[in-house]
């Protein structure tokens, strides 16, 4: 069975990098859509998503609601694009 976002967040917060990778890959299309909507399609949007993934790696422990991983990642991308 496929783990839920909450499962993946819990494992990632416990130090499981593979779970974080799976979570980021699951939400990559949404993250790209957010970046494209702000920056347009192209390398800047892809760079913003990559930067957001690195931020998420360092801040996954701060995510209080594991079920809100998608909206949280979208917000990280949005802030990255606006910076």
N, C-alpha and C positions, 0 to 999 in steps of 0.2 A: 504493500500500500504506500501511496505517496504521503510523505509527512506534510503536515499543515505548516503555514507560515509560523505559527506559534511554536510548533515543535522545533523548526529550524532555528528560530531566534533563541530559544532556550538552550539548544545545543551550542550555537555560536557564542552565546554569552558564557557558556561553560568552557570555551576555548576550542571548540571544534571548527577549524577553518574550512573544512569541506562543506559543512552545513551552511556557513556564511556564503561560500561560493555558490551553492545550490540556490540559496535565497536570492542572491544578486542576479543570477542567471534567469531565475523565474521572473523577476521584475524588470529585467533589462529592456524589453519592448516598451513598457510603460515609461521607464526612465528616459529612453530615447525619444518617445513621443513628447514628453514634457520639455526636453532640451530642444527638440525641433520646433516646438511651438514658440519658444522664446528666441532662439538663435537662428532658426532656419536649418534646413538640412545641410550637412557638411561637416568638415573636420572639427570645427569649434564645438558643435553639439556632442560629437563623439568624445572629445577631450573633456567636456564638462561631465559627461556620464562617468568617464574613467576617474576623474577627480572626486566625484561624488562617491564612487565605490571605495576609494581610499579613505575618504572621510568616514564612511559607514563602518569600515574595518576598525577604525580607531574609536568609534562612538557607539558601537552596537550595545555596549553595556549600559548606555544611557536610555535606551528604548524601554519605557516603562510598560507599554501595552504591546506585548508580542503579536497580538492579532492585528495591530495597526502598522505592520511592517511596510506594506505597499504605500500607504499615504505618507509614512515617515520618509521612505526613500524618495518619493516624489518631491517632498519638501526639501530634502537635502539637494536634489538636483536643481530645483528652482532657485535655492539660495546660491548654489554654485554658479549657475548661469547669470544671475543678477550681479554677482561679484565680478 
